[in-house]
Amino acid sequence: MPCPHCSADNPATGSYCRSCGLDRNAPLIWPQAKVYAVRGIGLAAAVAVGVSAVLTVLGAVLALVPGAMAEQARADRDTDLLQNAYLVELAITGVDVLGWLVAAVLVIIWLYRARVNIDAFPEAVPRLAPGWAIGGWFVPLANFVIPCQVMHQVAAASLRHRRIGLFTGVWWAGYVVSVGTAQIAGRMEPDGYSIDAHVAYFEDMFTFGMVEAVGTVVAGFFLVKLILSISRAQAARIGRGRAANVPVSVAPVPSGTIVL
């Protein structure tokens, strides 16, 4: 008999699947549980993450432009050109931050919905409440741990894959590198008021930008993979569960009819 959870073949006897280990007699989802649709918001979040990663890489490469402007300003002793270099840097950073914010909002909404959904899975025993899928990003220090834990809970309850821990770990490592580097770079200032100090500043910003870009690409790749895989798995399970829980309407028997 096929397992309703993983479709693996099992003998007719026994309650637990030999492949996934779940109770084959348990419902796919609790009939009265609240569930969210996640495929649409998941696709939007995945696209936003991809666009944000591309913008970060472009921003890291385009950081050469204000650096070159600063070099030219040093050669010409042109302070106006140096000011324009900072304006170009500000524009590049603004576009990057805008893309990051859009992706962050969509990912948080998706993660909250996906976390609520696993409460409908009978075998899931999550340790963190759904609210942590939102609040965990904003608690100082805890936001370096909690979002990863929530994602791991959602992935483990939604996917039957041995590499869940690896995927979530690599995603989070790339994210921490990206955000940490951006935080350090955002606090950097020229070491002095000379043009040479400004040129050195732009050189350092380019280096930090490339490190941030590498972390962003790694994090973005694994995050998109997690979002799409979890969304697909949850949507399929919820659909099957709802179909299995649909009550069967029995036609009324006319009076006077003998039912055997």
N, C-alpha and C positions, 0 to 999 in steps of 0.2 A: 504494500500500500504506500502511495506517495505521501511524504510529509507535507502538511499544508504550509509549513514555514520555509522549507528549503527545497521541496520537491524531490528529495532523495527517496529511493525505494527502501521500504522497510517490511519486515515480516508482519503478518496480520496480528500476531500476539505482541504484547508489550506496549507501553504508553509513550515511551520516550524515543525520539529519533536517534538512530545510530550515527547519523552524520552531524547534525547541529546540536543534539542533546536536549532539545526542547520537548515539552509535553505535546504530543500530537493531538490530544483530546482537548487542549485548551484553545479558546478562541484566538483568532489572529489579533483582534482588538476587542477591548471591552465595549459592549454594545452602546452604553450610554456615555462613553468617554468623549471629551471634546477634542477634535482634531482640526488641524489647519491644512489647507492646500499649500504645498511648498514648492512645487515645480516651477510655477511662474516667477515667484519672488526669488527662487534659487537661480533661475536662468538670468534674471536681471542682475542679481548680486555677482554671479560669475562673470558676466560681461563687464560690469563696473570694475571688478577686481583686475580683469585683464587690461582694460583701458587705463586704470590707475598705474599699473605696472609699466605700461608702455610710456605713459607721461613721465614717470620717474626716470626711466632710462633715457628718454629724450632730454629731460632736464639735466641729467648728469653729463650728457654729451654736449649740450648747448652751453654748459658752464664754461666751455672753452671760449665762448664769445666775449663775455665780460672780462675774462682773463686776458684775451688778446687786446681788448680795448684798454685795459690797465697798462699793459706793456707799451702800447702806442702812446698812452698818456705820459708814461715815464720818459719815453724817448723825446716827446714834443714838449714836455713840461706843461701839459694841457690839463688843468684841473677840471674844466668843464667836461672833457671827455671822460675823466675819471668818475665824475658824478653820474654821467650817462651809463657807465658800466654798472653802477649800483642799481640804477633804474631797470636795466635789462635783467640783472639778477633778481630783483624784486618781482618782475613780471613772470619770469620762469618759475620762481618759487610759488607765486600765487596760483598759477595754473595747476601745478603739481598738488598743492594743498587742496584745491577745489576738487580735483579728481579723487583724492584720498578720502575727503569727507563724504562724497556721494557713495563711494564704495563702502565706507565704514557704516553708514546708516543702513544701507541695504543688507549688509552682512549681519548686522545686529538684529534686524527685523527677522531675517531668515533663521538665524540661530535660535531666537526665542520661539518661533513657531515650531521648528524641528524639535526643540527641547520639550515643548508642551506635548507634541505628538507621542513621544516615547512613554509618557504616562499611560497611554492607551494600550501599550504592549504588556500583556500579562507577566512576562518573564523579566521585564526591565525593573531594576531596583536602583534608580539614580540617587546619588548622595546629595546633589545640589538642586535646589528648587528652581523652577523656570525663571524666576526673577533675576537669578544670578547671570542668566544669559544676556541681560541688559546691564544690571548694576555692577557686574564683575569687571566691566571695562573702565569704570569710573572710580573705583576704590583705590586710593594710592597704595602702591606696593603690591596689594592683592591682585591688581590688574596685570601683573606679570605672571600670574599662575592660574587664576580662576577661569578666564576665557578658554584656556587650553584644556582645563579639566572638564568644562561643560562640553566642549567640542568632542573630547574623547568619549564622554558618556553617551552623547548622541550617536557618534559613529559606531561605538561598540554595540549599542542596542539596535541599530538600524542595519548594520552590515555584518555579514559573517565572513570576516577576512582576518587572517593572522597578522597582517601588517598594519593594522589600525594604529597601534602605538607608534610605529615608525612614521607613518604618514602625518599624524598629528604632531609628533615630536619635531620632525623636520620643518613642518609648516611654522610651528611656533618659534623654533630657533631662528629661522629666516626673518620672521616678523620682529623678534626682539633685536636682532642685529640691525634691521632697517630702521626701526623706531629709535633705538638707542643712538645710532649714528646720526640720525636727523636731529635728535635732541642736543647732542654735543655740538654739531655744526651750527645749530641755531643760536648757541651761546658764544660762539667764537666772534672775536673782534680783531681788527688790525692791531698789531703789536707796535703801536706808535703812530705818528701823524705824517711820516714821510711817504712819498709815493712808493718807495721800495717796500715799505710795510704793507701797503695796500696790494701791491703785486703779489707778495708772499701770501697774503690773506686769500686771494683768489686761487692761488695754486693749492693751498690747503683745502679750500672748499671743493675744488674739483676732485681731489683725492677722496674726501669724505663722501662726496656725491656718488663716486663710482662704487664705494663699499656699500652705501645705502642701496644703490641700484641692484647689486648682486643679491643682497638680502631680500629685496622686494621681489625679484624674479623668482627666487627659490620659494619664498612664502606664497606668492601668487599662484605658482604652478600647483602646489600641493593643496592650497585652499580651494581652487577651482575644482580640482579632482574630488576633494571631499564633498563640496557643496553639490556637485552634479550627481555623484554616486549616492549620497544620502537622500537627496530629493527623489531620485528615481526609485530607490528601494522603499522609501516611506510611502510614496504615492501608490506603488504597486501593492504593498501590503494593506494599506488602508482601503484601496479599491476591492481587493479580495475579501477583506474582513467585512466590509459593508455588504457585499453581495451575499456572503455566508450568513449574515445576520438579518437579512430581509425576511420578515414573517410571511408564511405561505397562507394566502387567503383561500379558505375552503368554501365552495359554493353551498348555499343553504339547501337542505334537503326538503323537497315539497312535502307538505303534510299528507299523511296517509300512505307514504312510501315506506316499505319495509327495507331496512338496511341490514345487510348480512355482514 
